[in-house]
C-alpha cells in the first residue's frame, strides 16, 4: 500500500482529472478509481491490498493491481484469478465491473459464506485500468479529449505533441503471440500494433504479472466498438487446422458455456453467448493461453461502449454477479499440483504435461514460484507427467470430477541443490536506461529516498527494469536470494 500511495501522490500532484461533459458521471475518472481503492484498502486492510504494478510510458500514471484475499498483505500459496479492465481507453464498462466487484466482495466478506470462502482460499487480483494513458484522453475535460479514443498515447512521430491521427498503439495488439504475422502497421489505424512487440508499458505490466503469478483463470473485460457485445470468447479455434485446440477443448468450452449461462445481459432474462476465439491476433487472451495455458476468456460486456443513467451501474452489477461463477469454478473439476524439494524445503517450478491436453510445442506449462500449478479440466481420467530438470514423475489414472479439485504432490528430494548453489551467483548491473538483476531465483525490492518500498517482484534467472518506469529521482535496489543480499543505488531518468 505504501508503494501505491507514493505513486499516486506523485501522479495527482501533476494532474487532477475532471469529468468531461459527454460522459455520464457514473463512469469513474482515474482519480476516483485511485481514491476508492485506497479507501477500500484502508477500511478492509486485512483482505484488500493495493500495489502499483507499473507506470504508463508517457504520463507516468500508476497502473494499479488490487488483491482481495484473507491476509492480503501476505504472499500466500494460493491459486490466482486475474480480472483485467480498461485495455482499450474508450471501454470503461470493464473498469466499472471491477469496481463493483471490489466493493461487493470487501463489504460482504465474513457475512456471505461464498464470498468468505473465495477470499479465504484464493488470490483474486484485479487491474481496474490497464491503459491509463489512453483513458486520460477519454476522460480529459479539455484537449486532448476524444470519446472514442482506444489506443495508448505513444508519440509515434516523436514530435513531442499528441496527434490524434498519428499517435497511439492498440495495447491489445502488442502482445508477442502472432505479433510478427499481424500486419496492421499504420500509425493512424485504431488497431496499430506498435513499433515492436512489448513496446507499451501497460502491456509489459500485464505480461510481467502473468509470468510471475500464472493465474488459473484470466478474464479480460471489453466493451464493443466493432463486434457484438454480450458475448464471450474462450481459447481457442485453430484456423490453420480448422479445429479446436486440445488444450482448450473441451475443458475451457465447458467453462465458457457456464459463465455465459450465468451472465445476464442488460435485457432481463437474456444471457451471454459464447464462442471460440480465432488464434490470429496478438491479443492478451491468446498470448496468455499460448504462454501459460491459463483459462483465458475475453468478454465483450454490453452492446455499446458508453451508457447513460442507471444502466451504467446495472451492467457492472450483472457482469460482476456472472463472474461469481469463475470464483466457484476454482474449487472443482481442476488439477492442482504441488512440486517441491522436501530435503531443502523449497518449491520447484516444475513442468506439467497432461497427456491428450498439453501441447508440447507451446511454452512449458510451469508451476508458479510457490510450486503450484492449477488448471481446469473436463471431468475424466488423465495421465500427468511432472518434470523437473532431468527428473520426472508420472501419475496415471488421475480422476477429475465435479465434486472437488484433484491434488497431486510431487516431491523431488535434493533437486533444488543446484538452485541453492546458483543463488549465490547474483548481481545488480546498472545501464544507462535500465537496471538488470541476475539470480537463479530472487526477490527484487526498490525503495525511494525516504525508504518507502515502491516495487517488489520475485523472478527466476533475470529481471530487467527500465529506469523510466519510475518518476525521476534517486532509488535503492535490493536483491535477495536464499543465501545473499546485495544493494545498489540508481537514478530514474526519462
C-alpha positions as CSV (number, residue, x, y, z in Angstrom):
1,X,0.0,0.0,0.0
2,X,2.9,2.4,0.7
3,X,4.1,2.0,-2.9
4,X,0.7,2.8,-4.2
5,X,0.4,6.0,-2.1
6,X,3.8,7.2,-3.2
7,X,3.0,6.7,-6.8
8,X,-0.5,8.3,-6.5
9,X,0.8,11.3,-4.6
10,X,3.3,12.0,-7.4
11,X,0.7,11.5,-10.1
12,X,-2.0,13.6,-8.5
13,X,0.5,16.4,-7.9
14,X,1.0,16.5,-11.7
15,X,-2.6,16.3,-12.8
16,X,-6.2,16.1,-11.5
17,X,-8.9,14.9,-13.8
18,X,-12.3,16.4,-14.2
19,X,-15.3,14.6,-15.7
20,X,-15.9,15.5,-19.4
21,X,-19.4,16.6,-20.2
22,X,-20.0,14.0,-22.9
23,X,-19.6,11.0,-20.5
24,X,-22.1,10.0,-17.8
25,X,-20.6,10.9,-14.4
26,X,-21.3,7.4,-13.2
27,X,-18.2,6.4,-15.1
28,X,-15.3,6.9,-12.8
29,X,-12.3,9.1,-13.5
30,X,-8.8,7.8,-12.9
31,X,-8.7,9.9,-9.7
32,X,-11.9,8.4,-8.5
33,X,-10.6,4.8,-9.1
34,X,-7.5,5.6,-7.1
35,X,-9.4,7.2,-4.3
36,X,-11.9,4.4,-4.0
37,X,-9.4,1.5,-4.0
38,X,-7.2,3.3,-1.4
39,X,-10.3,3.8,0.8
40,X,-11.2,0.1,0.4
41,X,-7.6,-0.9,1.4
42,X,-7.8,1.3,4.4
43,X,-11.2,0.1,5.5
44,X,-10.6,-3.6,4.8
45,X,-6.9,-3.7,5.4
46,X,-6.7,-7.5,6.1
47,X,-8.4,-8.5,2.9
48,X,-7.6,-5.7,0.4
49,X,-4.1,-4.9,-0.8
50,X,-3.2,-2.3,-3.5
51,X,0.0,-2.4,-5.4
52,X,1.4,-0.3,-8.2
53,X,2.4,-2.8,-10.8
54,X,3.9,-0.4,-13.2
55,X,3.7,3.1,-14.8
56,X,2.4,4.3,-18.1
57,X,5.0,5.3,-20.6
58,X,4.1,8.9,-21.5
59,X,2.4,10.3,-18.4
60,X,3.9,8.0,-15.7
61,X,0.4,7.3,-14.3
62,X,0.4,4.3,-11.9
63,X,-1.1,1.0,-13.2
64,X,-2.5,-0.5,-10.1
65,X,-3.4,-4.0,-9.1
66,X,-5.8,-4.8,-6.3
67,X,-5.6,-8.2,-4.4
68,X,-8.5,-9.5,-2.4
69,X,-7.6,-12.4,-0.1
70,X,-7.5,-13.3,3.5
71,X,-4.2,-11.9,4.8
72,X,-3.9,-9.9,1.6
73,X,-0.5,-8.4,2.5
74,X,1.0,-11.9,2.7
75,X,2.3,-13.7,-0.3
76,X,0.4,-17.0,0.4
77,X,0.4,-20.2,-1.6
78,X,-3.0,-19.9,-3.2
79,X,-4.4,-20.2,-6.7
80,X,-4.9,-16.9,-8.6
81,X,-7.8,-15.4,-10.7
82,X,-6.9,-12.2,-12.7
83,X,-9.6,-9.8,-13.9
84,X,-8.5,-7.0,-16.2
85,X,-10.4,-3.9,-17.3
86,X,-9.6,-0.9,-19.5
87,X,-7.2,-2.3,-22.1
88,X,-9.0,0.0,-24.6
89,X,-9.4,3.5,-23.4
90,X,-13.0,4.0,-24.7
91,X,-14.3,0.8,-23.0
92,X,-15.0,1.8,-19.4
93,X,-17.6,-0.8,-18.5
94,X,-14.8,-3.3,-17.6
95,X,-13.4,-0.9,-15.1
96,X,-16.9,-0.3,-13.6
97,X,-17.4,-4.1,-13.3
98,X,-14.0,-4.4,-11.5
99,X,-15.0,-1.6,-9.1
100,X,-18.4,-3.2,-8.5
101,X,-16.7,-6.5,-7.6
102,X,-14.2,-4.8,-5.3
103,X,-17.0,-3.0,-3.3
104,X,-19.2,-6.1,-3.2
105,X,-16.6,-8.6,-2.2
106,X,-15.0,-6.5,0.5
107,X,-18.3,-5.4,2.1
108,X,-19.7,-9.0,2.1
109,X,-16.6,-10.8,3.4
110,X,-17.5,-12.5,6.7
111,X,-21.2,-12.3,6.2
112,X,-21.8,-14.1,2.8
113,X,-20.4,-17.6,3.0
114,X,-19.4,-17.9,-0.7
115,X,-17.5,-14.6,-0.6
116,X,-15.7,-15.6,2.6
117,X,-14.7,-18.9,1.1
118,X,-13.4,-17.3,-2.1
119,X,-11.2,-14.8,-0.2
120,X,-10.1,-17.3,2.4
121,X,-8.9,-19.8,-0.3
122,X,-7.8,-17.8,-3.3
123,X,-6.0,-14.7,-4.5
124,X,-8.4,-12.6,-6.5
125,X,-6.4,-10.0,-8.5
126,X,-7.9,-7.0,-10.4
127,X,-6.3,-4.4,-12.7
128,X,-9.1,-1.8,-13.0
129,X,-7.5,0.2,-15.8
130,X,-4.6,-1.2,-17.9
131,X,-4.3,1.6,-20.5
132,X,-4.3,4.6,-18.1
133,X,-2.6,7.0,-20.6
134,X,-5.4,6.3,-23.2
135,X,-8.1,6.6,-20.5
136,X,-6.8,10.0,-19.6
137,X,-7.5,11.2,-23.2
138,X,-11.1,9.8,-23.0
139,X,-11.7,11.4,-19.6
140,X,-10.0,14.7,-20.1
141,X,-12.3,17.7,-19.7
142,X,-10.3,19.7,-22.3
143,X,-8.0,18.9,-25.2
144,X,-6.7,16.3,-25.9
145,X,-10.0,14.6,-25.5
146,X,-11.9,12.1,-27.6
147,X,-14.8,10.0,-26.5
148,X,-13.8,7.1,-28.9
149,X,-10.0,7.0,-28.4
150,X,-9.0,3.4,-27.8
151,X,-5.2,3.3,-28.0
152,X,-2.3,4.4,-25.8
153,X,-0.8,7.9,-26.4
154,X,2.6,6.8,-27.7
155,X,4.2,9.7,-29.6
156,X,4.7,7.7,-32.9
157,X,6.2,10.6,-34.9
158,X,8.3,11.8,-31.9
159,X,7.3,15.4,-32.4
160,X,6.7,16.0,-28.7
161,X,2.9,16.6,-29.2
162,X,-0.1,14.3,-29.1
163,X,-1.7,14.0,-32.6
164,X,-5.0,12.1,-32.9
165,X,-4.4,10.9,-36.5
166,X,-0.9,9.7,-35.9
167,X,-0.2,8.7,-32.3
168,X,-1.1,5.7,-30.1
169,X,-0.8,1.9,-30.1
170,X,-3.6,-0.6,-29.6
171,X,-2.4,-2.3,-26.4
172,X,-4.4,-5.5,-27.3
173,X,-2.3,-5.9,-30.5
174,X,1.1,-5.5,-28.8
175,X,1.4,-9.0,-27.3
176,X,4.0,-11.5,-28.5
177,X,1.8,-14.2,-29.9
178,X,1.2,-13.7,-33.7
179,X,2.7,-10.2,-33.5
180,X,5.0,-10.7,-36.4
181,X,2.2,-12.1,-38.6
182,X,-0.2,-9.3,-37.8
183,X,0.0,-6.7,-40.5
184,X,-1.7,-3.6,-39.0
185,X,1.3,-1.2,-39.1
186,X,-0.3,2.1,-39.9
187,X,0.0,4.7,-37.2
188,X,-3.4,6.1,-38.0
189,X,-5.1,2.7,-37.5
190,X,-7.1,2.1,-34.4
191,X,-5.5,-1.3,-34.3
192,X,-1.9,-0.3,-34.9
193,X,0.2,-3.0,-33.3
194,X,3.2,-0.8,-32.2
195,X,6.8,-0.3,-33.4
196,X,7.9,-3.5,-31.7
197,X,6.4,-6.3,-29.6
198,X,6.1,-5.3,-25.9
199,X,6.6,-1.6,-26.8
200,X,3.8,-0.4,-24.4
201,X,4.5,-0.2,-20.7
202,X,0.9,-1.2,-19.8
203,X,1.3,-4.4,-21.9
204,X,4.6,-5.2,-20.2
205,X,3.0,-4.7,-16.8
206,X,0.3,-7.3,-17.5
207,X,2.8,-9.7,-19.1
208,X,5.1,-9.5,-16.0
209,X,2.1,-10.2,-13.7
210,X,1.1,-13.3,-15.6
211,X,4.6,-14.6,-15.9
212,X,5.0,-14.3,-12.1
213,X,1.6,-15.4,-10.8
214,X,0.5,-17.8,-13.7
215,X,-3.2,-17.4,-12.9
216,X,-5.6,-20.3,-13.3
217,X,-8.2,-18.0,-15.0
218,X,-7.9,-14.7,-16.8
219,X,-11.0,-12.6,-17.6
220,X,-10.3,-9.7,-20.0
221,X,-13.3,-7.3,-19.9
222,X,-14.0,-5.1,-23.0
223,X,-16.9,-3.2,-24.5
224,X,-17.6,-3.5,-28.2
225,X,-16.8,-0.9,-30.8
226,X,-16.8,-3.2,-33.9
227,X,-18.1,-6.5,-32.6
228,X,-21.3,-7.5,-30.9
229,X,-21.5,-7.3,-27.2
230,X,-23.0,-9.6,-24.5
231,X,-20.7,-12.3,-25.7
232,X,-17.5,-14.1,-24.6
233,X,-14.7,-16.0,-26.3
234,X,-12.7,-18.8,-25.0
235,X,-9.3,-20.2,-26.3
236,X,-9.2,-21.2,-29.0
237,X,-10.1,-22.4,-32.5
238,X,-7.0,-23.0,-34.6
239,X,-7.7,-21.6,-38.1
240,X,-4.8,-23.4,-39.8
241,X,-6.1,-26.8,-38.6
242,X,-9.8,-26.0,-38.7
243,X,-10.2,-27.5,-35.2
244,X,-10.4,-26.6,-31.6
245,X,-7.0,-26.7,-29.8
246,X,-6.6,-29.7,-27.5
247,X,-5.6,-27.6,-24.5
248,X,-8.8,-25.7,-24.5
249,X,-11.4,-28.1,-25.8
250,X,-13.5,-29.4,-24.1
251,X,-12.0,-28.1,-20.9
252,X,-12.5,-24.3,-21.4
253,X,-15.5,-24.7,-23.7
254,X,-17.3,-26.1,-20.6
255,X,-16.2,-23.1,-18.5
256,X,-17.3,-20.6,-21.2
257,X,-20.7,-22.2,-21.5
258,X,-21.4,-22.0,-17.8
259,X,-20.0,-18.4,-17.5
260,X,-22.2,-17.3,-20.4
261,X,-25.3,-19.0,-18.8
262,X,-24.6,-17.2,-15.5
263,X,-24.1,-13.7,-17.0
264,X,-27.2,-11.7,-17.7
265,X,-27.3,-9.0,-20.4
266,X,-28.8,-5.6,-19.8
267,X,-32.1,-7.1,-21.0
268,X,-33.8,-9.0,-18.2
269,X,-33.9,-12.8,-18.8
270,X,-31.3,-12.8,-21.6
271,X,-27.9,-14.3,-21.1
272,X,-24.5,-14.1,-22.9
273,X,-23.5,-16.0,-26.0
274,X,-20.1,-17.8,-26.2
275,X,-17.8,-19.0,-29.0
276,X,-14.2,-19.9,-29.6
277,X,-11.7,-17.2,-30.4
278,X,-9.6,-17.5,-33.6
279,X,-5.9,-17.7,-32.9
280,X,-4.9,-15.0,-35.4
281,X,-4.2,-11.8,-33.5
282,X,-1.6,-10.6,-30.9
283,X,-4.1,-10.3,-28.0
284,X,-3.7,-10.7,-24.3
285,X,-6.2,-13.5,-24.3
286,X,-4.4,-15.5,-27.0
287,X,-0.9,-14.8,-25.6
288,X,-1.7,-15.8,-22.0
289,X,-3.2,-19.1,-23.2
290,X,-0.3,-19.8,-25.5
291,X,2.3,-18.8,-23.0
292,X,0.9,-20.3,-19.7
293,X,-2.1,-22.4,-20.7
294,X,-4.4,-20.3,-18.4
295,X,-8.1,-20.4,-19.0
296,X,-8.3,-17.1,-20.9
297,X,-11.7,-15.6,-21.7
298,X,-12.4,-12.2,-23.3
299,X,-15.8,-10.7,-22.5
300,X,-17.5,-8.0,-24.6
301,X,-19.7,-6.7,-21.9
302,X,-22.8,-4.8,-23.1
303,X,-23.5,-3.9,-26.7
304,X,-22.1,-0.4,-26.8
305,X,-19.1,1.5,-25.3
306,X,-21.0,4.0,-23.2
307,X,-24.3,4.1,-21.5
308,X,-26.2,6.8,-19.5
309,X,-28.2,6.6,-16.4
310,X,-28.8,3.6,-14.2
311,X,-27.7,1.2,-17.0
312,X,-24.0,2.1,-16.3
313,X,-24.4,0.6,-12.8
314,X,-26.7,-2.3,-13.7
315,X,-24.3,-3.6,-16.5
316,X,-21.4,-3.6,-14.0
317,X,-23.5,-5.5,-11.4
318,X,-24.9,-8.1,-13.8
319,X,-21.4,-8.9,-15.2
320,X,-19.9,-8.9,-11.7
321,X,-22.5,-11.4,-10.5
322,X,-21.8,-13.6,-13.5
323,X,-18.2,-13.7,-12.7
324,X,-19.0,-15.3,-9.3
325,X,-19.2,-18.5,-11.4
326,X,-15.4,-18.3,-12.0
327,X,-14.7,-17.9,-8.3
328,X,-16.8,-21.0,-7.6
329,X,-15.2,-22.9,-10.5
330,X,-11.8,-22.7,-8.8
331,X,-13.0,-25.3,-6.3
332,X,-13.9,-28.2,-8.5
333,X,-13.0,-30.1,-11.8
334,X,-9.4,-28.9,-11.6
335,X,-5.9,-30.4,-11.2
336,X,-3.7,-28.8,-8.5
337,X,-0.1,-29.9,-8.4
338,X,2.4,-29.1,-5.7
339,X,6.0,-29.6,-6.7
340,X,8.7,-29.3,-4.1
341,X,12.1,-30.5,-2.7
342,X,11.4,-31.9,0.8
343,X,15.2,-32.2,1.5
344,X,15.7,-28.4,1.1
345,X,12.1,-27.3,2.0
346,X,11.8,-25.4,-1.3
347,X,9.1,-25.2,-4.0
348,X,10.0,-26.2,-7.6
349,X,8.9,-24.5,-10.8
350,X,8.2,-27.9,-12.4
351,X,6.8,-28.6,-15.8
352,X,3.4,-30.2,-16.1
353,X,2.4,-32.3,-19.1
354,X,-1.1,-33.8,-19.2
355,X,-1.5,-36.5,-21.9
356,X,-4.0,-35.5,-24.6
357,X,-4.3,-32.0,-23.3
358,X,-0.8,-30.3,-23.2
359,X,0.6,-29.1,-26.5
360,X,4.4,-29.6,-26.0
361,X,5.1,-27.3,-29.0
362,X,3.9,-24.4,-26.8
363,X,6.0,-22.9,-24.0
364,X,6.2,-25.2,-21.0
365,X,3.3,-25.2,-18.5
366,X,5.1,-24.5,-15.3
367,X,4.3,-24.3,-11.6
368,X,4.4,-20.8,-10.1
369,X,7.1,-19.7,-7.7
370,X,5.2,-21.5,-4.9
371,X,5.5,-24.7,-6.8
372,X,1.7,-24.6,-7.5
373,X,0.0,-25.5,-10.8
374,X,-3.8,-25.3,-11.1
375,X,-5.8,-25.7,-14.2
376,X,-9.4,-26.6,-15.1
377,X,-10.0,-29.9,-16.7
378,X,-13.1,-31.6,-18.1
379,X,-14.1,-34.5,-15.9
380,X,-12.4,-37.7,-16.8
381,X,-9.2,-39.7,-16.2
382,X,-5.7,-38.4,-17.2
383,X,-2.1,-39.2,-17.1
384,X,0.1,-36.4,-15.7
385,X,3.8,-36.0,-16.1
386,X,5.7,-33.8,-13.7
387,X,9.2,-32.9,-14.8
388,X,12.0,-31.0,-13.1
389,X,15.4,-30.7,-14.8
390,X,16.2,-34.4,-15.8
391,X,13.8,-35.9,-13.2
392,X,10.3,-37.0,-14.0
393,X,7.3,-38.5,-12.1
394,X,4.3,-40.0,-13.9
395,X,0.9,-40.2,-12.3
396,X,-1.6,-42.4,-14.1
397,X,-5.3,-42.7,-13.8
398,X,-5.8,-39.3,-12.2
399,X,-9.5,-38.7,-11.9
400,X,-11.0,-35.3,-12.3
401,X,-14.6,-34.8,-11.1
402,X,-17.2,-32.2,-10.5
403,X,-17.2,-32.5,-6.7
404,X,-13.8,-31.1,-5.9
405,X,-10.3,-30.5,-7.2
406,X,-7.8,-33.3,-7.5
407,X,-4.4,-32.7,-5.8
408,X,-1.0,-34.2,-6.6
409,X,2.2,-33.8,-4.6
410,X,5.4,-34.3,-6.5
411,X,8.5,-34.5,-4.2
412,X,12.0,-34.3,-5.8
413,X,14.3,-34.6,-2.7
414,X,17.6,-32.8,-3.2
415,X,16.6,-31.5,-6.7
416,X,16.9,-27.9,-5.6
417,X,20.6,-28.1,-4.6
418,X,21.6,-26.6,-8.0
419,X,19.3,-23.7,-7.4
420,X,20.8,-23.0,-3.9
421,X,24.3,-23.0,-5.3
422,X,23.4,-20.8,-8.2
423,X,21.5,-18.4,-5.9
424,X,24.9,-17.3,-4.6
425,X,25.8,-16.0,-8.1
426,X,23.6,-12.9,-8.1
427,X,24.2,-9.3,-9.3
428,X,22.7,-5.9,-9.9
429,X,24.0,-4.2,-13.0
430,X,23.3,-0.6,-13.9
431,X,22.9,0.5,-17.5
432,X,22.0,3.9,-19.0
433,X,18.3,3.1,-19.4
434,X,17.8,0.1,-17.1
435,X,18.7,-1.9,-14.0
436,X,19.4,-5.6,-14.6
437,X,19.2,-8.3,-11.9
438,X,20.5,-11.8,-12.2
439,X,19.9,-14.8,-9.8
440,X,18.6,-18.3,-10.3
441,X,15.7,-17.3,-8.0
442,X,15.5,-14.0,-6.2
443,X,13.3,-11.1,-4.9
444,X,13.9,-7.5,-6.0
445,X,12.8,-4.6,-3.8
446,X,13.1,-1.0,-4.8
447,X,12.9,1.9,-2.3
448,X,12.7,5.6,-2.8
449,X,15.0,8.1,-0.9
450,X,12.7,8.3,2.1
451,X,12.6,4.5,2.5
452,X,9.2,3.7,1.0
453,X,9.1,0.5,-0.9
454,X,7.9,1.3,-4.4
455,X,8.4,-2.1,-6.1
456,X,8.7,-5.7,-5.2
457,X,8.9,-8.7,-7.5
458,X,10.0,-12.3,-7.4
459,X,11.8,-13.7,-10.5
460,X,13.8,-16.6,-11.9
461,X,17.2,-16.1,-13.6
462,X,17.0,-12.5,-14.7
463,X,14.8,-9.4,-14.4
464,X,15.1,-6.1,-16.4
465,X,13.6,-2.9,-15.1
466,X,13.6,0.2,-17.2
467,X,14.5,3.3,-15.2
468,X,11.8,5.4,-16.8
469,X,9.1,3.2,-15.3
470,X,9.6,5.3,-12.1
471,X,9.2,9.0,-11.6
472,X,12.5,10.8,-11.7
473,X,14.6,10.6,-8.6
474,X,17.0,8.5,-6.5
475,X,16.2,4.9,-5.7
476,X,17.8,2.0,-3.9
477,X,17.5,-1.6,-5.3
478,X,17.8,-4.7,-3.0
479,X,18.2,-8.2,-4.5
480,X,17.7,-11.1,-2.0
481,X,18.3,-14.8,-2.7
482,X,18.4,-17.8,-0.3
483,X,22.0,-17.1,0.5
484,X,22.8,-13.5,-0.3
485,X,21.6,-9.9,-0.3
486,X,23.1,-7.0,-2.3
487,X,22.1,-3.4,-2.7
488,X,22.8,-0.6,-5.2
489,X,21.6,3.0,-5.7
490,X,20.4,4.2,-9.1
491,X,18.7,7.3,-10.6
492,X,15.4,7.1,-12.5
493,X,15.6,9.1,-15.7
494,X,13.2,10.0,-18.5
